[in-house]
Amino acid sequence: MRTIIIIAFYLLLLPSIKISSQGCCSGGSGNPIVGEISQSLLHKNQIELSFSYQYQNSNKFKALNKDTARLFDKLYGNYLYYRASVGVSERLTFSAETGLFLNKTQIELHKLDTIQSSGIGDLIIFPKYQLLNKTTLNHITEIVLGLGYKIPLGKYNDSTLIYTNVLSGKEYYNILPPSLQPTTGSQDILFYSSALSNYTKRNIVFFTNFMYIKKGWNPLGQKFGDYTSIGLAASKSFYEKFGVTLLLKAEYISKMKSDKYIDQLALYNVYIESTGGRKLLFLPQLNYSNRNFTFYVLSELPLYQFVNGTQVVSQYQFTVGLSYRFFTKNPECQK
């Protein structure tokens, strides 16, 4: 069984290799980074395999911070996420993560039409390094830095058939809006940091994390807005198997940019003025651990949202996942 899992880990690394949406007609897509809220470092020679399913659904629209009329009936998606991590040393953990959209679907007003896309998203290579670890009998302090790289694997220019000439048989297609594409098509750089304070006797952990994603340009002359988030969280474990984590997270996405020679609205159905915004989210998470397995459920609840122009905003999001950790070699005894 362990041999099969190790093979699966390396298969994930072999391909040539939450991030948020930016609006109904101009959104950014790509791999959401999902799963456990706090992704701790692994021990040397330890491997973690993680799998999760995420469901998103929204029919809520805002103009600035006010509710407004819908531009379509509903936007929803089903997403499978995979992460494989290995402890290179006690201070360095290397992970590779990717995902598959089973569907990203938009139902038009009055259900007159349905457009959708599906497919693999991005590959994210994400090493994290422990800058500080101060451990006493009752308390652990930890600071971690990470630098990631996102490589698009899937489609960024998927299209839908809009007209067929009955005489010539020629078919005409329209590029789908970015909110339905499996990836943005750009190569991005991710900057990550976290600080943790663990009161071991009370089984209480307080932590904060920061993420900044510097977006690149894609072949369509689009640069989706850079993403910034900061989170504050507390976690408590019970009976050694159960855990509850509460996270408050603020997100900011800047406006999209375009090549000045490309008309994004005419060619790609993108209205740049309706991109970017900010929001405040509350994320509760429940964990259950048994031996090397951890099962978790996570929900994202929007508390405040402000968008540029008019955009579809977050409404319902639910994640359920499972992770498995094991050692490839017996861990060394430590004092």
Buried (B, 14 or more C-beta within 10 A) or exposed (E): EEEEBBEEBEEBBEEEBBBBBBBBBBBBBBBBBBBBBBBBBBBBBBBBBBBBBBBBBBBBBBBEEEEEEBBBBBBBBBBBBBBBBBBBBBBBBBBBBBBBBEEBBBBEEEEEEEBBBBBBBBBBBBBBBBEEBEEEEEEBEBBBBBBBBBBBBBBBBBEBEEEEEEEEEEEEEBBBBBBBBBBBBBBBBBBBBBBBBBEEEEBEBEBBBBBBBEBBBBEBBBBBBBBBBBBEBBBBBEEEEEBEBBBBBBBBBBBBBBEEEBEBBEEBBBBBEBBBBBBEBEBBBEBEBEEEEBEBBBBBEBEEBBBBBBBBBBBBBEBBBBBBBBBBEEEEEEE
